[in-house]
Amino acid sequence: QVQLVESGGGLVQPGGSLRLSCAASGSIFSIYAMAWYRQAPGEHRELVARITSGGSINYADSVKGRFTISRDNAKNTVYLQMNSLKPEDTAVYYCKTDGTLQAGSEFHSWGQGTQVTVSS
């Protein structure tokens, strides 16, 4: 009922930048939060950044000052601008969206994930 399409991952050298995008589509009535998570090999999935419809934002301590989350409400799209990338940022990045369907029920949907590799 809700599809999330992510893009923007890839291979980048330490200190470089990448911008991830995630577009939500389907029978969406409203979206109240969009977020990025990441999961490195052998690690738990962790929250990277989250933004609500009201503009409230929170970041993981490890990315504060380097990553910026933003959203385009008209396009149901969330972005993650990642600067000053470090090898420890290497992971699969997942988009997550929480909201309400047109039928009235809540949804909590995940994207398919996009690989980010930081290496020289």
C-alpha positions as CSV (number, residue, x, y, z in Angstrom):
1,Q,0.0,0.0,0.0
2,V,3.0,2.3,0.6
3,Q,6.1,2.1,-1.5
4,L,9.4,3.7,-0.7
5,V,12.0,4.1,-3.4
6,E,15.5,5.0,-2.2
7,S,18.4,6.3,-4.3
8,G,21.8,8.0,-3.9
9,G,24.0,5.4,-2.3
10,G,27.4,4.5,-3.7
11,L,31.1,4.4,-3.1
12,V,32.8,7.6,-1.8
13,Q,36.2,8.4,-0.4
14,P,36.7,9.5,3.2
15,G,35.8,13.1,3.5
16,G,33.4,13.0,0.6
17,S,29.7,13.6,0.4
18,L,26.6,11.8,-0.7
19,R,22.9,12.7,-0.8
20,L,20.3,10.0,-0.3
21,S,16.7,10.4,-1.4
22,C,13.6,8.4,-0.4
23,A,10.2,9.0,-2.1
24,A,7.0,7.5,-0.7
25,S,4.0,6.7,-2.8
26,G,0.7,4.8,-2.5
27,S,-2.5,5.3,-0.6
28,I,-1.1,7.9,1.7
29,F,-3.3,10.3,3.6
30,S,-0.6,11.9,5.7
31,I,3.0,11.3,6.8
32,Y,4.0,12.4,10.3
33,A,7.6,11.2,10.4
34,M,10.3,10.2,8.0
35,A,13.6,8.8,9.0
36,W,16.9,7.2,8.0
37,Y,18.4,4.2,9.7
38,R,21.5,2.3,8.9
39,Q,22.9,-1.2,9.5
40,A,26.5,-2.2,9.2
41,P,27.5,-5.9,8.8
42,G,27.2,-7.7,12.1
43,E,25.5,-4.7,13.8
44,H,22.0,-3.7,14.8
45,R,20.0,-1.3,12.7
46,E,20.4,2.2,14.2
47,L,18.6,5.5,13.8
48,V,20.6,8.0,11.9
49,A,18.1,10.9,11.6
50,R,14.4,11.6,11.9
51,I,12.2,14.5,10.9
52,T,8.5,15.0,11.8
53,S,5.8,16.8,9.9
54,G,6.1,19.6,12.4
55,G,9.8,20.0,11.6
56,S,11.2,18.4,14.7
57,I,14.6,16.8,13.9
58,N,16.9,14.5,15.8
59,Y,20.2,12.9,14.9
60,A,22.4,10.2,16.2
61,D,25.4,11.6,18.1
62,S,27.8,10.0,15.6
63,V,26.4,12.1,12.7
64,K,25.6,15.4,14.3
65,G,27.3,18.3,12.4
66,R,28.0,16.1,9.4
67,F,24.5,14.9,8.2
68,T,21.4,16.9,7.4
69,I,17.9,15.5,7.0
70,S,15.3,17.4,5.2
71,R,11.9,16.7,3.6
72,D,9.7,17.9,0.8
73,N,6.2,17.4,2.1
74,A,4.6,18.0,-1.3
75,K,6.6,15.2,-2.8
76,N,6.5,12.9,0.2
77,T,10.3,12.7,-0.1
78,V,13.0,12.8,2.5
79,Y,16.7,13.5,1.9
80,L,19.9,12.8,3.8
81,Q,22.8,15.0,2.9
82,M,26.0,13.3,4.2
83,N,29.2,15.3,4.4
84,S,32.6,14.5,5.8
85,L,31.9,10.8,5.4
86,K,34.0,8.4,7.4
87,P,34.7,4.7,6.9
88,E,32.5,3.9,9.9
89,D,29.6,5.4,8.1
90,T,29.7,2.4,5.7
91,A,26.4,0.6,6.0
92,V,23.1,-0.1,4.2
93,Y,20.9,2.9,4.7
94,Y,17.1,2.4,5.1
95,C,14.3,4.9,4.8
96,K,11.4,4.5,7.2
97,T,8.1,6.4,7.0
98,D,5.2,6.5,9.5
99,G,1.8,7.9,8.6
100,T,-1.8,7.3,7.9
101,L,-3.4,5.6,4.9
102,Q,-6.4,7.0,3.1
103,A,-8.4,4.1,4.6
104,G,-7.6,5.5,8.0
105,S,-5.1,3.0,9.4
106,E,-1.6,3.7,10.3
107,F,1.4,2.5,8.3
108,H,5.1,2.0,9.2
109,S,7.0,1.3,6.0
110,W,10.6,0.5,5.2
111,G,12.6,1.1,2.0
112,Q,14.7,-1.7,0.4
113,G,18.0,-0.1,1.5
114,T,20.8,1.5,-0.3
115,Q,24.5,0.7,0.2
116,V,26.9,3.5,1.3
117,T,30.5,2.5,1.2
118,V,33.2,5.0,2.4
119,S,36.7,3.8,1.4
120,S,39.8,5.0,-0.2
